[in-house]
Amino acid sequence: MIAQQLVNGTMLGAIYVLVAVAFTLAIGVLNFLNFSIPGLFMVGGMGTWILMRLGWHWSVAIGGALLAAALIALCVERLAYRRSQKSDPEVPLVSSLGFLVLLENLVLATVGSDQQPFPALVPDFNLRIGGLVIGAAQIISLVIAVCLVVWLSIMLRKTSLGRQIRGVAENRDTAILLGVDVGRLVPQLFVFSALFTALGGVLFALNYLQVSAFMGEGIGFKGIAAMIIGGMGSVWGAVLGGLLIGLTEVLSISYIGADFVNITVYGLLLVLLILRPQGLLGRAAAREKL
């Protein structure tokens, strides 16, 4: 039933949305493709599982995993981004990739490479609307993703912090001249990105009931694809791109086969880049005047 697949794709897309928004905050404001984000996604899901195995209540375990992701993001900001700002653009990118490899291998050495079963924290409840079946975990994921994106959009437009962020995104030097404390603002952006990403990892674990050391890699690449499809630097573009990726993946599995998922998803990315290089909601790059 195609309607059921559309529902499933939308729910999966909600997780991609959180990762795509995290990438958008990093590259749209800081012009920094933060490759540690897939590792932070893994920290959200795997960290929660590890803390629960140690006897922590699930709510405290989730909070602990989010806190760990935020602290790791601050380390990435201090060591990979801040120290490399005056270097070539590739240097902070490769440094953040080093954090991803480090996080994955720490978990690999601790718990192994096998997928670990995640306990079902959400009651086994399904909402039935006509012939559609929507699981409780799916509903929770969609509601959390929508609420976070709406909050972020309002914060960026209506608050002093949001105006500072948009000012830095528009022109960093001008923002500094206008009194924006960039040294204080940038760590906050890294924390925002980390919390969005790690929460996506928690929601992934709740929905699919499994975690692993490498759970963030595939999600991370699709998050980047969603950001590019929607338009780099656009929060709502990241939302649109994430939902499109989720729908494309689920429909591909249902009607073509699981082996063709990546071909379909990245083929969609390639087609959209050819037809609209700036993304669906992105702005065309201004041509430099000679």
DRENBAMAR-197330 format. One record per residue (C-alpha): x, y, z. Coordinates in steps of 0.05 Angstrom, whole numbers, plus 5000, padded with zeros to 4 digits. Each point is the difference from the previous one (the first is absolute). Layout:
<pts>
XYZ
...
</pts>
This chain:
<pts>
500050005000
503350634976
496850445053
503249585055
506850064966
499250754996
498750015075
506149565014
504350434955
497750645035
501749715068
506949784976
501050684968
498950335068
506549695024
503750224937
497250705012
503550075067
506749794970
499150454939
498350595045
506449875040
504150014936
496350634978
501850375064
507349824991
500950164927
494850554993
502850425057
507249785007
501449744929
502649375033
498049304979
500349665068
501549264988
499549845074
492450054995
499149264982
504149835061
495650435044
493949654971
503149345022
501650295069
492650175009
497649294987
506049595024
501250455060
492849905023
500749254992
506649975039
497450425058
493749575004
504349385003
503650325059
493350045036
497950724986
492750154990
498450114927
498350745009
506550145036
503849584949
497250424943
501950635037
507049735013
500949824926
497850694978
504750325050
505849574975
498450214928
500050735020
506749945036
503149634940
497450554954
503550525044
506449604992
499150004924
498950755002
506350125041
504749514967
497549904929
496750664982
502850575042
507349804993
499349914925
496150624980
506050334968
502249374965
497549734933
492649815001
501749264995
503750005066
494050065048
496049534956
505349465006
500850145074
492549905011
500549354960
505349785049
495050095057
495149554963
505249454992
502150085073
492949955027
498349394957
506349635020
499150165074
493149674997
502849454956
505449845052
494950035057
493949624975
502149714933
497350094929
493649595006
493350345001
497250025071
492649925016
497050635029
494549915051
492950214980
498950625043
493650224966
493649605013
497949534944
494450454976
497850114929
495550564976
495349754946
496950504952
496049634947
504949504972
506250375025
504049765060
504650495035
504349765058
500850405064
507550084990
498850274930
495050525027
504850215055
505750084950
495950424952
497250455055
506950125031
503250144932
494450494980
500250365067
507550074999
500250284929
494350495015
503650225063
506550104962
496550394946
496650465050
506550085040
503950204937
494950524981
497350285065
505649995052
506450395010
504049364996
496749834934
501550684971
507349925020
500349324967
497050274936
504850595002
506049545005
497249584943
499250624957
506850315013
504449795058
504550624999
494150484999
496749625057
506450085042
500250744985
492750055024
501949695067
498349274991
504249575046
501849464949
504549645049
494049885044
494949884944
503749464962
500349505058
492550085008
499049824927
504249385009
495849805061
493550124961
502549564943
502249465049
493349985036
496049964936
504549444974
500449605065
492550055009
499349724930
504349415022
495549885060
493750024957
503249534950
501449515056
492850065026
497149864931
504649454975
502049695068
507349914982
506550395007
507149904976
506750354996
498950184927
492650195003
501550724983
503849924935
494249844952
495550505036
505450534997
500949944924
492550044990
499650605046
505150354955
496049804939
493750275032
503450665016
502550084928
493349804970
496250505043
505150564991
506350115041
498850505055
492449935000
497049695062
493349864966
503849754940
503349495046
493149805024
497549914928
506349624980
499649545060
492849824986
501549884926
505849545017
495749615050
494349914950
504849814944
503449485043
493649665024
496750004932
506449724969
500149425049
492649854988
499750044925
507149904973
503949635054
504750155057
506149924955
497950614960
498950485059
506650374994
499550024925
493250335004
501750495057
506650244971
497249984930
494650495024
505550445028
503849984934
493850184959
498150585045
507250264998
499750004925
493150334996
500750485059
507150045027
498050475058
495049505027
492450045005
499750585049
507150264992
502050654968
504050034937
507250215012
501350714980
504950084944
506250385020
500750664963
506450094962
</pts>
